[in-house]
Amino acid sequence: MSRVEKEKEIVELMIRLYCEKNHKCKDELCDDCRELLEYAHKRLSFCKFGDKKSSCSKCPIHCPESGTRLQLDHFYLLDLA
């Protein structure tokens, strides 16, 4: 599995856990979380560094739009336990 595919998997897991815990969605993501997941997957698919990428938080480019970046950063800082 490529680094990008692995990161997509991890982001999806984090968003699903968040949505289940905070939006009480069990089987499917709510509209906001589904939109965020689609956006994150799209950005990862088009990452110019590909499988040589570092983590997004350490990237010098910061491709996500500012509002979306804050949403994605929120997932990296959550205590999902």
C-alpha beads as a LAMMPS data file, in Angstrom:
LAMMPS data file: protein, C-alpha beads

81 atoms
80 bonds

1 atom types
1 bond types

-500.0 500.0 xlo xhi
-500.0 500.0 ylo yhi
-500.0 500.0 zlo zhi

Masses

1 110.0

Atoms # bond

1 1 1 0.000 0.000 0.000
2 1 1 1.372 3.420 -0.938
3 1 1 1.992 6.154 1.620
4 1 1 -0.824 8.262 0.152
5 1 1 -3.284 5.352 0.327
6 1 1 -2.255 4.646 3.921
7 1 1 -2.755 8.302 4.863
8 1 1 -6.189 8.283 3.198
9 1 1 -7.081 5.248 5.291
10 1 1 -5.927 6.933 8.515
11 1 1 -7.767 10.199 7.776
12 1 1 -10.938 8.264 7.011
13 1 1 -10.690 6.342 10.267
14 1 1 -10.178 9.548 12.267
15 1 1 -13.118 11.281 10.600
16 1 1 -15.371 8.236 11.087
17 1 1 -14.475 8.025 14.777
18 1 1 -15.083 11.739 15.216
19 1 1 -18.422 11.636 13.404
20 1 1 -19.602 8.629 15.412
21 1 1 -18.619 10.200 18.730
22 1 1 -19.678 13.812 18.093
23 1 1 -22.453 13.575 15.515
24 1 1 -23.830 10.209 16.680
25 1 1 -23.591 8.710 13.173
26 1 1 -23.109 4.953 13.283
27 1 1 -23.186 3.548 9.744
28 1 1 -22.634 6.567 7.514
29 1 1 -20.880 9.897 7.837
30 1 1 -22.944 13.056 8.218
31 1 1 -22.893 15.444 5.249
32 1 1 -20.205 17.720 6.744
33 1 1 -17.855 14.852 7.594
34 1 1 -18.422 13.155 4.233
35 1 1 -17.583 16.427 2.473
36 1 1 -14.420 16.824 4.569
37 1 1 -13.359 13.240 3.829
38 1 1 -13.883 13.711 0.089
39 1 1 -11.845 16.918 0.220
40 1 1 -9.013 15.256 2.177
41 1 1 -8.890 12.309 -0.238
42 1 1 -8.851 14.668 -3.222
43 1 1 -5.964 16.708 -1.778
44 1 1 -3.985 13.564 -0.969
45 1 1 -4.589 12.187 -4.482
46 1 1 -3.126 15.326 -6.028
47 1 1 -0.240 15.810 -3.583
48 1 1 2.772 16.876 -5.637
49 1 1 5.113 14.852 -3.410
50 1 1 3.220 11.581 -3.880
51 1 1 4.643 8.698 -1.884
52 1 1 7.650 10.802 -0.888
53 1 1 5.416 13.165 1.080
54 1 1 5.906 13.964 4.727
55 1 1 2.943 14.374 7.028
56 1 1 0.646 17.188 5.946
57 1 1 1.356 19.133 9.125
58 1 1 5.080 19.242 8.202
59 1 1 4.536 20.063 4.540
60 1 1 5.984 23.382 3.335
61 1 1 3.121 23.888 0.843
62 1 1 -0.001 23.528 3.040
63 1 1 -2.364 22.884 0.149
64 1 1 -5.678 22.777 2.080
65 1 1 -7.728 25.951 2.110
66 1 1 -7.394 27.745 5.437
67 1 1 -10.814 26.793 6.850
68 1 1 -10.508 23.189 5.750
69 1 1 -6.963 23.013 7.092
70 1 1 -8.254 23.995 10.520
71 1 1 -10.883 21.261 10.315
72 1 1 -8.288 18.660 9.318
73 1 1 -5.830 19.840 11.981
74 1 1 -8.608 19.400 14.528
75 1 1 -8.740 15.657 13.769
76 1 1 -5.003 15.267 14.326
77 1 1 -5.292 16.859 17.777
78 1 1 -8.394 15.029 19.018
79 1 1 -8.509 12.657 21.902
80 1 1 -10.815 10.061 20.379
81 1 1 -10.678 7.690 23.322

Bonds

1 1 1 2
2 1 2 3
3 1 3 4
4 1 4 5
5 1 5 6
6 1 6 7
7 1 7 8
8 1 8 9
9 1 9 10
10 1 10 11
11 1 11 12
12 1 12 13
13 1 13 14
14 1 14 15
15 1 15 16
16 1 16 17
17 1 17 18
18 1 18 19
19 1 19 20
20 1 20 21
21 1 21 22
22 1 22 23
23 1 23 24
24 1 24 25
25 1 25 26
26 1 26 27
27 1 27 28
28 1 28 29
29 1 29 30
30 1 30 31
31 1 31 32
32 1 32 33
33 1 33 34
34 1 34 35
35 1 35 36
36 1 36 37
37 1 37 38
38 1 38 39
39 1 39 40
40 1 40 41
41 1 41 42
42 1 42 43
43 1 43 44
44 1 44 45
45 1 45 46
46 1 46 47
47 1 47 48
48 1 48 49
49 1 49 50
50 1 50 51
51 1 51 52
52 1 52 53
53 1 53 54
54 1 54 55
55 1 55 56
56 1 56 57
57 1 57 58
58 1 58 59
59 1 59 60
60 1 60 61
61 1 61 62
62 1 62 63
63 1 63 64
64 1 64 65
65 1 65 66
66 1 66 67
67 1 67 68
68 1 68 69
69 1 69 70
70 1 70 71
71 1 71 72
72 1 72 73
73 1 73 74
74 1 74 75
75 1 75 76
76 1 76 77
77 1 77 78
78 1 78 79
79 1 79 80
80 1 80 81
